[in-house]
Amino acid sequence: HGDNMNIDGQPMLKLLNRIFRSRTLKWLFSWGVHPDLALKFGHWWSGKSRKRHNAADEEAARTGRGGGFNASLTEPTHDVDHFVFGHMHFPCECREERLHVVNLGCWEKSPSYAVLDAAGEMRLLKLES
């Protein structure tokens, strides 16, 4: 999914990760917060997150120099041809030597999908409306 990529060296992100995965806090939230309020909070939080990602972040990811791609493009310990991600909010792909990284993007804003053909080649395609 990608939500834990590049988390090392980011103590606030690690803390938030622990909070969001806490069974006790999930239970308290589900019983103590009305669903309408929870949805408003979720939309607010998501909007804040998206505003922090700017064009420079997208360009870094497209070129394989950031946005979580760096971890994929290092030499893997197993025989890997393709990495497929769906966490970042824009479709893109990057090739470096024999590795291929595909980010499917956000389905609602830019519907795209990946196809793996019989020869083992993967392509990122946009859904035509």
N, C-alpha and C positions, 0 to 999 in steps of 0.2 A: 504494500500500500504506500509506503514511503513516508509515513508521518514520523518515523523515528530516524530518518536519514539526517546526517550532519548534526546530531544532537550533542556530541561530545564537545565539551567546553562551553556549553550553554546551560548554566545552572537553573535559570528560570524556566526554560523549556523542559528540563528534566523534572522540576517540581510540578509543573502543570501536567505533565505526562502521568506522574504518580497520582495527582488529584483526580484526573479524569478516569483513571483505571481503578480507583479505590472502590471496592464493593460496598463499604460502609457509606461513603459519600454518595454513591449512585443510589443506594437505597433511601437515604435521607432526602436526596433531591427528588426522587420519584414520589415519595409520600408527602413532602413538605412544600412542593412547588406546583401550582396549577399548570396543566399542560399548555394553556395559552401563553402564560408567562414564560414557560420553558422554551417554547418556540420563538418568542420574541427575543429572548436572550441568545438563543442559538443563531438566529439571523444576524443579530447585532455583532456577536463574536466572529462569525464567518466574514461579515463585511469588513470588520477591522483587519482581519488577517489578509484579505485580498488587497486592501489598500496598501499594505506594507510591501506587496510584491510589485515592483515597478518594471519598466521595460528593460532595465539593465539586468535584472534577475532573469528575465525571459531570454535575453540574448546570451547570457552566460550558460544557461541550460541548453539552448539550441546548439551551441558550439561545444558542448561537453565540458565546459569549464566552470561548473557550478550547478546550483539547483538540484543537487543530489546525484548528478550524473558522474561526478568524480569517483565515487565509490564503485560504480558499475564498471567504469572504464579502466580501473586498475586490473592487472592480470589476475583472473580468477583462479581459485585452487581446483576447480572442476572444469570439465569441457563444456563451455557455455558459448552459444552463438548469439542469443538474443536476450535482452532484459526488457520487460514490459512493465511500465508504471502507469498508474492512474491517479496519482495524488495531486500533482501540479495542475494548474487550471488552464493549461494551454496545450494543444497538440503539437508535438514536434518529434523529430528523430535525429539521431546523431550516429555516425559511423566513425570508428577509429580502428584501423587495422582490421582484424577479423571480428571485432565485437560490434554489435548493433544494439542501440538503446532506443526504445520507443516509449513515448509518453502519450497516452490516449487522450488526455485533457479532460475538459468539462463537457459532459454529454449535453447539458441543457443549452449551452452557449455556442458550442462548435462541435456538433456531433461527428465523431470520427471513430474509426475502428481499425484493427490490425488484421491482416490476412497472412497466413503462413501457407505457401504453396507446396506442391509435392516435392520440389527441389530443395526445400528448406529455407527459402528466401521469404522474408517478412516485409510487408509494405504497409504503410500507414495511409488509409484512405478516408476521405470525407463522405459522409452520408449525404446524398443528393436528395433534396426535398421535391 
